[in-house]
């Protein structure tokens, strides 16, 4: 699966020791970010992207329930368009909620019998989210090179320290 609007959106703001890194913090940068994700980058889309991100991050962390997403879910409709060969169902979304509707539609597609395929990185010191594409839906870290290796190193160090203390 390629990068998605949803994943990039929830990973677009990180609080670092050196300050906040926010890809949507500046209006011009946010507009460019949205254009790179297939949107027009209008001021309304920028505002919507910021608002839905503020709702999605705590929701995906399990800190709030799905009710926070209702403004976007409620803005999503299907409309029939008649053609000579039959009906075609098209999305009819309130333009003020189009970015959030896209993100929530992506989120919905990542839900399955084994649980959600999008979740926070399991590393305590990481703010990133990941989309688990593994068959078992058991991926823990957004990056094996950073968070996964640090977690494994901590476990190894703890085992070695416990072993030396016992000896």
C-alpha positions in Angstrom: 0.0 0.0 0.0 1.4 3.4 -0.9 1.4 6.4 1.4 -2.1 7.6 2.2 -3.7 10.9 3.0 -4.7 9.5 6.3 -1.3 8.2 7.4 0.5 11.3 6.2 -2.1 13.6 7.8 -1.8 12.0 11.3 2.0 12.0 11.0 2.2 15.6 9.8 2.6 17.1 13.3 5.2 15.9 15.8 6.4 17.5 19.0 10.2 17.2 19.1 12.7 18.3 21.7 13.7 21.1 19.3 10.1 22.3 18.9 7.0 21.4 16.9 7.3 20.1 13.4 4.0 20.8 11.7 3.6 20.3 7.9 0.3 22.1 8.1 1.4 24.9 10.4 1.9 27.5 7.7 -0.9 28.2 5.3 1.3 28.1 2.1 3.0 24.9 3.2 -0.3 23.3 4.1 -1.8 24.2 0.7 1.2 22.7 -1.0 1.0 19.6 1.2 -2.7 19.2 0.2 -2.0 19.7 -3.5 0.7 16.9 -3.2 -2.1 14.7 -1.8 -4.5 15.3 -4.7 -6.5 18.2 -3.2 -6.8 21.8 -4.5 -5.2 23.3 -1.4 -7.9 25.8 -0.8 -8.1 27.7 2.6 -11.3 25.6 3.4 -9.3 22.4 2.8 -6.4 23.6 4.9 -8.8 24.4 7.8 -10.5 21.0 7.3 -7.2 19.1 7.3 -6.1 20.8 10.5 -9.5 20.1 12.2 -9.8 16.5 11.2 -6.2 15.8 12.3 -7.0 17.2 15.7 -9.8 14.7 16.0 -8.1 11.7 14.3 -4.9 11.6 16.4 -6.6 11.1 19.8 -9.2 8.8 18.3 -6.5 6.6 16.7 -4.7 6.6 20.1 -7.8 5.3 21.8 -8.2 8.5 23.9 -11.6 9.4 22.5 -14.5 7.6 20.7 -15.7 7.7 17.1 -18.2 10.5 17.9 -15.5 13.1 17.3 -15.5 12.1 13.7 -19.2 12.6 13.2 -18.9 16.1 11.5 -17.0 14.4 8.6 -19.0 11.2 8.5 -22.2 13.2 8.5 -20.9 15.2 5.5 -20.5 12.1 3.4 -23.3 11.2 1.0 -23.7 9.0 -2.1 -25.7 10.3 -5.0 -27.0 8.5 -8.1 -26.0 9.7 -11.5 -28.0 8.3 -14.4 -26.3 7.2 -17.6 -27.6 5.5 -20.7 -26.2 2.2 -19.4 -27.4 2.5 -15.8 -26.7 4.2 -12.5 -23.4 5.3 -11.1 -23.0 6.1 -7.4 -20.8 9.1 -6.8 -19.6 10.7 -3.6 -21.3 14.0 -2.7 -19.3 15.5 0.1 -19.7 18.9 1.7 -16.7 20.9 0.4 -15.9 22.2 3.9 -15.3 18.6 5.0 -13.8 16.9 1.9 -10.3 16.3 3.4 -11.7 14.8 6.6 -14.2 12.7 4.6 -11.3 11.3 2.5 -9.3 10.5 5.6 -12.2 8.8 7.3 -13.0 6.8 4.2 -9.4 5.6 4.2 -9.7 4.8 7.9 -12.8 2.8 7.3 -11.0 0.7 4.6 -8.3 -0.2 7.1 -10.7 -1.8 9.6 -11.0 -5.6 9.5 -11.7 -8.8 11.5 -8.2 -8.6 13.0 -8.6 -5.1 14.1 -7.5 -1.8 12.7 -4.5 -1.7 10.3 -3.7 1.9 11.3 -2.4 2.4 14.8 0.2 4.3 16.8 3.8 3.1 16.9 4.3 0.9 19.9 7.5 2.7 21.0 6.7 4.8 24.1 8.8 7.7 22.9 7.3 7.8 19.3 4.4 9.8 18.0 4.2 8.3 14.5 1.3 6.1 13.3 1.7 3.1 10.9 -0.4 1.1 8.5 0.2 -2.6 9.1 0.3 -4.4 5.8 1.5 -7.7 7.3 -0.6 -10.8 6.9 -0.9 -11.3 10.7 -1.6 -7.6 11.4 1.0 -7.7 14.1 3.5 -4.9 13.1 4.4 -2.8 16.1 6.7 -0.1 15.0 6.4 2.6 12.3 10.1 1.9 11.5 12.1 -1.1 12.3 15.3 0.9 11.8 14.5 3.3 14.5 11.8 2.3 17.0 12.1 -1.4 16.5 15.8 -1.5 16.9 15.7 0.7 20.0 13.0 -1.6 21.6 15.1 -4.7 20.8 18.2 -3.1 22.2 16.4 -2.1 25.4 15.1 -5.6 25.9 18.6 -7.1 25.2 20.2 -4.6 27.7 17.6 -5.4 30.3 18.2 -9.1 29.9 22.0 -8.7 30.1 21.7 -6.5 33.2 19.4 -9.0 34.9 21.8 -11.8 34.0 24.8 -10.0 35.4 22.9 -9.0 38.5 22.0 -12.7 39.1 25.6 -13.9 38.6 
